[in-house]
Structures are given as structure tokens and as C-alpha cells.
């Protein structure tokens, strides 16, 4: 079962990840100002959606997530979408890249 240690990104401080068999990986964002909310990521569908629910097709183009590094791009885009929805500044993508 996937967990936060198996993510293709490094979570921002105060963020958590939890896997739900029926939904996918759910990231919960939090910062000094409070909760940002949640974003659910489906690696199988190569999509994400805001909230805790199975992501819906048509909200994200899964064709964007092909080739080398697609999982990292999917997760970075999901994190940035949650930041935007919470009216927080975008995070530096380099800060989300795991240490080599």
C-alpha cells in the first residue's frame, strides 16, 4: 500500500499524505495561515482533483502525464492547484523535488 515515503515528491512542511484504496493518494495542505484543503491524486488515471474524492476525468488532461518524470509532474501540478485554490502563492517546483 502506498504511503508518504513512496511519493515522487518531497511534501512541503506541514503537509501530509494518506492513501485511500477507493480514492487514491490524498494530500492535505497546511501552512502558517491554516489549512489549504485536500487534493486527491490517481496515478492509475493520471489525474488529480481538489477535495477528497475520486478525481473526475475531464478536469485534468492525462495526456500531459506521459514519458519520463510524469509522476513528479502530476504531483507538482496537484500541489500547485491546491495552493492556487487556497489563494496561496505557488511553491517553487524545485522545493518539491526529492533529494537525489
C-alpha angles and dihedrals in degrees: 000000000000119000139176090280091061096054119122089226138054107246118234116251113285093018122121136197129209129176120225116190094217097042111026131234113347118201117198114203125208135163139169090287093055138258121357093188132239138300125196120213125199111196090184092057094033089227140109136201137191115257132023105299137092106291114250123234114244096041093086129024106240090196087075089067104066133112131023114350096013093136092054091049091048093052095042090051091049092051091047091048091054091048090051093048090051090049092243123138116266117265122242105261089218089063089060096050112103117244111264 
